[in-house]
């Protein structure tokens, strides 16, 4: 594949990271939505004067919160 290609690259690691699960992000629209959410959180945090580490933590915690909410909805 050439560098100028617009093909989507895999969104998950080839091997499972220690103590972590792999997730297939699904369609391009789902992937773009998740990316937009993460970039929005990152921009808000850095514009607010937070450190890079704090911004990454906010993105991680937001994802955890969304996953918890989705699992609760699935059980209902």
C-alpha positions as a printed Julia matrix, in Angstrom:
76×3 Matrix{Float64}:
   0.0    0.0    0.0
   1.4    3.38  -0.96
   1.58   6.26   1.51
  -0.81   8.32  -0.61
  -3.48   5.65  -0.34
  -6.64   6.62   1.53
  -7.34   3.11   2.78
  -8.19   2.78   6.45
  -5.45   1.21   8.49
  -6.26  -1.32  11.2
  -7.48   0.31  14.41
  -6.29  -2.34  16.82
  -2.96  -3.79  17.8
  -1.89  -7.1   16.33
  -1.39  -8.67  19.72
  -3.47  -8.15  22.83
  -1.83  -5.65  25.21
  -1.25  -6.87  28.77
  -4.46  -6.68  30.85
  -6.37  -5.02  28.02
  -9.03  -6.12  25.57
  -9.1   -5.58  21.81
 -12.02  -3.77  20.24
 -13.07  -3.54  16.63
 -14.38   0.0   16.11
 -16.74  -1.12  13.37
 -17.7    1.16  10.53
 -15.87   4.25   9.33
 -18.67   6.43  10.74
 -18.28   4.87  14.2
 -14.52   5.31  14.08
 -14.82   8.94  12.99
 -17.32   9.64  15.78
 -14.96   8.21  18.41
 -12.03  10.19  16.98
 -14.05  13.42  17.0
 -15.03  12.85  20.64
 -11.42  12.19  21.66
 -10.11  15.21  19.77
 -12.79  17.43  21.28
 -11.91  16.33  24.81
  -8.2   16.76  24.09
  -8.73  20.27  22.71
 -10.9   21.31  25.65
  -8.39  20.01  28.18
  -5.32  21.54  26.56
  -7.07  24.87  25.91
  -8.0   24.85  29.6
  -4.33  24.67  30.56
  -4.22  20.97  31.45
  -1.15  18.86  30.85
  -0.9   16.25  28.1
  -1.16  13.51  30.74
  -4.34  15.05  32.17
  -5.85  15.31  28.69
  -5.1   11.64  27.95
  -6.56  10.64  31.31
  -9.74  12.58  30.52
 -10.08  10.79  27.16
  -9.53   7.41  28.84
 -12.04   8.12  31.62
 -14.6    9.37  29.11
 -14.26   6.1   27.2
 -14.64   4.09  30.39
 -17.76   6.06  31.29
 -19.27   5.51  27.84
 -18.5    1.77  28.02
 -20.14   1.47  31.44
 -23.22   3.3   30.19
 -23.44   1.06  27.1
 -23.16  -2.09  29.18
 -25.95  -0.91  31.5
 -28.17  -0.2   28.5
 -27.45  -3.62  27.02
 -28.63  -5.32  30.22
 -31.99  -3.52  30.13
